[in-house]
Amino acid sequence: MSEALDKLELDNAAKKAAKAVEDEAVKDTNRIKRNLKRKKWVDWKTQDDEEAANGTKRAPFDPADRIKRKKSAILLSYCGANYYGMQRNPGMQTIEEELFKAMLKHKWITEDSYDQAQIACFQRAARTDKGVSAARQICSVKLPEELDLEAFNADLPEQIRLFGVERVTKGFNAKDQCNARTYTYTLPTVAFAPCEAESEQETFRIGTELLEKVKETLKLYEGTKNFHNFTSKKNFLDPSAKRFIMSFTSSEPFQSPHGVEFVTLKVKGQSFMLHQIRKMVGLAIAIVRGNTTAITLERALTEERLDLPMAPGLGLVLDTVHYERYNERYGKDGIHNPLTWEAQETQVQDFVERQIFSQIYKTEAEQRNMLDWIGTLHYHSYDTRKDEPPPAPVGGKSSKADDDNDE
């Protein structure tokens, strides 16, 4: 009885602590909104007189500061090999930092928007982790009507390109309106070679039977399942640990210019958690190679906490962001175009082959990332983890802080 009371007290204390944190976050958000809405009334005559006395003069009015901006969706492609992810991070080289510097230079956004992205209503469809690339990333932001994409791209690094801009509805949000995301993972087929066999990356060729086993293993992930073992700091009882995988397939094998055989895995789901796809791929490789069995995958979807491997980030690419519901409702209204980007597809495909896949092929051939990684698979137990207790659910509420952060 005393143990039950102690547990109840601990639960109540945890709920109170979580409520206090939530209340403080709400206060901070409201404070920011008030600051953004607050207008500063300036007595320009007095200020001009003071500046003239000090030998300075107010800069003339710049019409660019009064440009009318409307909500837009932009199509962005980038190779993330040399970047610390998509999201801006002080002191780090990120995709958004390069994007915002170019938008400020071309007066697509104001200096205030550069400092505080929420002023321009900026939102990305999905965050990508360090080293992860994107073929068709979508962002929403308020932009002017007249834009010079060619001049804009000239001021971006060659690893980043903006291929299209579409006007969208006033309430459009690139993340919230997205109803599915597709990622690809491109890897050398030697990753699936039986663990007891000695195989060379350049000469290995996957057989029909082994490739079929790969496809069957990937299919086990499809459907609505609990993926708490495929991310970090998620409890089995957390509702956000449940994700719907629509499809998980493999391409037919093909050879890179370096003579190495590759396949591309493609997974489509409503949303993904931090490291989820890389762990799904990692466990699939271990099963096909024989480091463990499909029973481990079945156990990983239960309340057990298992030790699972995580595949390297190099081959992971955000392939497509889907807006079927938005397109159905607004894409045929005569005002807005559907967000399918068909006119830009040829340019995107060329960029993906030249900047993203070529980097994957080259790095694998020179550094053998995948071969080094599969050499560590035998260190994993694929059994219950005993190094730390499972995270406790906070206040009975699910956290979405790491949604679409993979990857």
C-alpha positions, 0 to 999 in steps of 0.5 A: 500500500505504501509503495502505491502511495509513494508511486502516486505522489511521484506521479503527481509531482511529475505532473506538477513539474511538467505543468510548470514547464508548460506554463512557462513555455506558454508565457514565453510564447505570449511574451514574444508575440507581444513584443512582435506586435508592439509598435515603437512610435519614434519622434523622427524630428527630435531624433534627426536633430540629435543625430545632426548634432552628432554629425550623423544623418538618418539613412533615406527610406528604402522602398524595399522595406515596404515591399508587400509580401505574401505566403509562399511555398519554396522547393529546395534541394540540397546536399547535406554532407558538409552541413550540420543539418537543416535548422539554424544553429548559432555558430554552425554551418546549416542549410537555413543559415545559407538560405536566410543570408541569400534571402536577406541579400536579395531583400526577400526578407527584412533584417527583422525576419532574418533575426527572427524567422517567425516574423516571416512565418518561416516553417520547414516541412521536415528537419534533416539531421547532420549530413542528411540531404534533401531532394525536394524539401518544402518551406513556407515563408512570406516573400515578395511577388517579384523574384529572380531565382537565377540571381538568388541561386547565384548567391547560394553554395552549389550544394543548395538550390531553390527550384521553385516558388508557389503562392499558397493560402494565407494559413499554409504551413509547410509542416502542418499541411504535409500529410506524408513524407518519403525518404530514400536510403541508398546503400551498397548491396554488400551491406546485405552479404551474409555475415559469415561470408568475406565479400568485396564491395566492388565485386559483390552482386546481390542475388534474386533470393537475397534481394527478395529477403530484403524486400520481405524484411522491409515490408514487416515495418508497414502499418501502424506500429509502436516505434519507441525502440527506433528513436530516443527518449520515447516511452512505449506508452507515449502515443507519439511513438505510434507511427503509420508506415504506408510503404517500405520498398527496395529498388532493383540493384544498379551500379555506380560510376565507381563499379559498386552495386547499390540499391535504394530503399524507399519509405513513405510515412505520415511522419518520422521521429529522430533517427527512426529511419536509420534504425529501421534500416540498421535492423533490417540489414542485421536481419538480412545478414544473419546478425539477428532474426525477424523475431527481434523486429517483432520484439522491438515493436512491443514494450521491451527496450532493445539494443538496436543498431543505427545505420550511417546518415550518408545514404539518407535523403528526404525525397518528397513531401506530400500535400495531397489534401492541400492540393485537393482542396486548393490546387484546383480553385483557379487561384493556387497551383497544386504543390506537385512541382512538375515543371521543376522535376527535370532540374531537381533530378539533375541536381539530385544525381549530380550533387547528392547521389554522386556524393554518396557513391564517391564517399562509399567508394573512398571511405567505405562507410557502410563496410566499416559500420557493418563490422560493428553489428556483432557488438550489438546484443539485439536484446533487452537494454539494461544500461538505463531505465525507460523514460517516464511519460510526462503528465500523460502527454505526448511530446512532438519535439523530435517529430520529423527531425531525422532525417 
